[in-house]
């Protein structure tokens, strides 16, 4: 989807008389297209929000972060052709001002929600910007705050006297992992997605309660309001929205407000190495490179399977593993609200699910019931999904 500028790609359109025009030159991109931005900068991290994209670049200069797309809540910073006239839409990547204490600081992780962005640095903690109506930026909520044209960025140095090592955003909530593996959260909590034992909003990051309190968590995943967490032993935990059984409990509950161990639920799968949570489904991959999915939606199990209350394996052959290529395994997975993605050890990208605005990159806009390989022409290192766009960070084959 390029109409929001989320892809930062210019496409020549057609005027009323068929002439090339750049007046409305942003339309749908149904197939992978290389961003010219990456030819000028060494991109190290990417994140997809709802209609916008942020990218960190390797540099010792002030501008280490760039954003493109929707900017109604200053989620990609303050940009104005003249003071007092802020832009609500950026059609190409622009530098985002962050008040770093040192130009030597590096961005090591990025996350983006519906209208907020979280930036993790190596030695200055976390910076947040954008909408804070529910406390998702980790600061006090001001009901009268105006987010359009805001220059506010907020710095969280440490949590519990510990360094923050990983960040993740759901729709309107944020999670932080500290160096000891503790998880903190803040933001919208109506479906239990903050995991704090309540359904209220949380402005200041607080430790997630439940079964993960004694665990060392190495990754959390969320896109909307369901959360998965992975510990250092490859065991799975979950909380938040469970309307379609994403977080199965002994007694059925559509909202789970504390973390719950899913060890028995995933018994027989083995050590889990990566996780992803979409709008109504969950996706995991084990150390053998096998992919499992459950929940509701276009799960990748064919047109006749739209819901599963237990983890179902997607046939490995659909990800390129066969007798001629037995070493091909999936290493990373990602989810948008309605679409899913997987990256193999060969750097191949596979996508499936809802193909909103061609976000699967398959050259069309039809929904996809099985994983299909994306013709991308490069080695995929990282993929991020959002509502209706997908961004992959790649390196050339030569």
N, C-alpha and C positions, 0 to 999 in steps of 0.2 A: 504494500500500500504506500504510494508515494504522494497522494493528494494532501496529506497532512505534513509532508516534508520529513516524515520520520526516517526515510531512507537517505535523505540528503542528496538525491539524484535528480538532475535536470533532464527532462525528456521533451524533445520538440513536439509540440502539439500541432493542431490544424485550426486555422481560423475559419470564419464562416464561408470564405471563398476557396478553402482548400489550401491556402498558403501556410507555410510554416509559421508558427507563432509561439512566442514565449510568454504570452499574456496568461494563459492557463496551461502551462507546460508541465504540470505534475499530474500523473495519472497512475493507473495500476501497473505494477511490475510483476509479471507472472513467472519470471525466471530469474536466476541469480545474475546480478549486474554488479560489476566491480565499481566501488566508489573511488572517484579521483582523489578524494581526501586522503586515502591510504597511500597514494603515490607520493604525497608530500610529507607524511608523518609516519612514525613508527608506532602503530597502535598496540597497546599492551593489554587493555581491558575494555570490555563493552557491556552495555546493559540496555534492555528495552523496556520502556514504560508504555503507558497507554497512549499511543500516537506520537511518541518521541523516542529518540535514541541518544545515549551519551557514550563517549569514547575517551579513554585516557591515552595519552601519548607519552613517549619517552623523551624527556627534555629537562634541562636545568633552568628553563625560563619560567616566567610567571604563569603562562597559559599551558597548563598540563591537562586540562579537561575541555572537551568540546561537546556541544549539543545541537540537535536539529529536530524540528517537528513542533508539536503543540507546546505552547508556553503560557497558557492562560493563568497559571498559578506560579509563574516564575520558577518552575521546576527545572528549567535549564538556564537559570540566571536572569539578570536584568539586561535587556537589549532594547535600545531606543535610537531611532534616527536623530532625535533631538530630545532633550530632557523633558520629561512629563508626557511623552508619547510612547509608552512601552509596546514592543511587538508581542503579539499573542501567538505568532506563528513564524517559525524560522524555516526557510526552504532549503538551506544548506548549512553545514556545520559551522558554528561560530564559537569562539572561545568563551568559556564560563569563568568569571572572576571568583576565585576562592582566596580568602585572606591567609595564605600560608605564612607561618612564622619563619620558615626557611625555604629558599628556592631549591635546596637540596632534597627536600621531601619528595617522596614518590607515592603515586597512587597504586595501591596493591589490590584493591577490590572495589567493585561498583555494584550498586543495586538500584532499581527503580520501581516505583509503584504506579498507582493511577495518576497521581499528580505530585509526586515528590521523588527526590533523588538523594541517595546516600553514598558518600565517598569515603573510603577507608584509606588512610595514609600509613606509611611505614613507621613514622615516629611522632605524628601529631594527632593521633586518634581519628575520630570520625567527624566529617562535616555533613550537615544535612541542609537541604533547601527545598522550597516548594510549599505545598499545602500542609498545614498543621492543624486542621480543623478537629482532628480526633487525637492529636498528640503523636502522630506518626513520625514527626521530625525529632521527637525526644525532648521537647521543651514545653513549657507551660502553655496551655491553650488560652488564646485571647479571642472570645466570640466576635469581637469587633475588628479583628485584624483583616486587612485588605491584602490579598495575595497577588493580585494583578499589579505588575510593575514593582514588585517587592525586591529590595536589595538585601534582605535578611538571609544570613547563613549562620548555622549554629554548630558549635564545636563541642564534641563530647570526647574528652581526653581519655578517660578510663572508666570502667564499670567495676565496682567492688574492688577498687585499687588494682585492677588487672588490665593489661593491654588487650585491646580488641583485635582479633585476628581474622574475623569473617563477618560479612553482613548479608542480609537477605530481606527483600521487600515482598509483601503480599499486596493486595489492592490498596489498603489504607492502614497497614501496620508494618512494623519493622522489627527485625530480630538481629541480635548481635551475639557472636560467640567470642568468649574471652580465651586467653592462652591456656587456662586450665580446663577448658571445655564446658564452661557454664554458659547457659543461654539466657539472655535478657530480651525483653520485648516491650513494645509500646504501641499505641495507636488504637484503632477501631477493634472492639472486642465483642460485638453483638453475637457472633457465632462461636465464641470461645477461642478465636485464633491467636489471642495473645498468650493463652495458656496460663493465666494468672489466677485461675480458680474463680473467676467472675466473668460477667458478660458486659462489664462497664468499660468505657474507654480509659486508656492509661497514657498520661502525658510524659511521665518520667520513666525511663527504662527500669524494669524490675525483673527479678529472676523468675523464670518459668517454673511452675510447680509440677508436682507429680513424679512419675517414674524416672525422669531424666536427672533428678537432683543429685544423684550419686554417680552419674555417668560422665564420661568425657566425650562430649559431642564434637564431631569434626565437620559436620555439614547440616544445614537446615535448608528446606526447599518449600517455596510457596509462590503461587501466582495470584490467587484470589483470597480465599478464606479458609483453606485447608492447609495444614502444615505437616511435613514429614521431617524427621531428624534421624541422623545416623551417628552411632557411637564408634569409638576406635576399634571395636571388635566386629564391626560390620553388622550390628543389630539395629533394628528399625523401631522408631517411636512415632507417634502421631497425635495430633489434636486439631481442634477447630471444626469446621463444617463437615458433617458426616451424613448428609442427606441421602447419599447413594452408597453408604457403607465404606467410605474411604478410610474411616477410623473405626473398625468394628469393635464394639464393646460387648461384655457379657450380657448386659441389658441394653437393648437398642436405644441409642440416643442420637438425635440429629445434630446436636451441638455438644462438643466435648471441650470443656474449659480448663483441663489440666492434661499434661502429657501422659500418654498411655503406651506401655510396652507392647509391641506387635511381634514379639519373638515367636509365640505360638502360631500366630497368624501366618508368618512367613516360614514356618518350620519345613525343612526339606529343600529350601531354596539355596541354603548355604550362605557364605559370607557375602554381604551386599557391599558394593563398591561405589554406586552412585544412585541418586534419587531425584525425583521430580514430582511436583504436585500441580495438576491443572485445575480447571474450573469445576470438574465433577469426576475426576479420575486421578489415579496415581500410577507412577511408572518407576520401576527399579531395575537395576542390572546387577548380577552377581559376578564373582571373580572369574567365573568360567566364560563370561561374556554373554550369558543368557538373559533375555529381557522378559519381564513379567509386568502385567498390567491388571488393574481392577477398577471398579467404579462404573460410571455411566458415560456413554458417548461413542464416538467412532474409535474404538479401542485398538484397531489393527488386527482384529480377529475375524474379519469378514463382515459382510452386510447383515448376516443373521444373528450376530452377537453384539448387542448394544449395551449390555449390562452384565457385570460379574461381581459377585460378592466375595470371591476368593481370587488370589493371584493366578492368572492364566499366562502360560508362556506363549509368546509370539514365536512361531517357527523360525529357527536360526537361518534357514535357507532364504528367508525374506530379507535377511541382512547380509547376504552374499556368502554364507558359510555352506560349503558343499564338498564333495569328494575331491574336487579339483582345487579348492581353496579352503582347506580345513582349518587354517590358522586365523581366519577372519573372525574377529569377535567384537562385540560392542563394548566400548569403554565409557562413554558418556551419554547421558540422556537429558532432555529438556522438554518443558511443556509450556504452551500458551494457555489461553482460556479454553480453546477447543481443538487445538492441534498439538501434535507431538513430534519429537525429533530424536534421532540417535546418531552418534558418531562412532565409527569403528576404528580399530587400531591402524587401519590402512589410510585413515583420513577421509573415508567416504561418509557422506551425509545422507540419511534416510529420513523422510517425513511422511506423515499420514494424519488423518483427522479432518476437521472442518477446514475447508480451503477458502476462508473468508478473504476476499480481494486478492486471491492468488498467493496467499502467504506461505504455501507449501513449496513454492518455487519450481513447480513441475511443468510450467508453460501453459496452464489452463486454470480455471476456477472451479472445477468439479471437486466435490468431496472425495476423499481417498480412504477406502476401507482397509487397505493393507499398506505396509511400509513400501515406499518406492525410493529408489536411489535418485538423488538430485544431481543433475549434470552441472557440476560447478567448476570443473577444470582446475582445481587446486586442492592442496592437502588441508582439510578442515581441522582446526585446532580447538575451536570453541564455537558454540552456537547458543543464541539467546532468542526466546520466543515471547511474543506479547499477544495483544488482542487480535491484530490483523497484519502483523509484519514479523519477519524473521531476519536476524542478522547473524552472519557467520564470519568469524575471524579465521583467515586462512594464510598459508604460505605457499608460494609457487613451487611447482615440481622441479624447476631448474633455476 
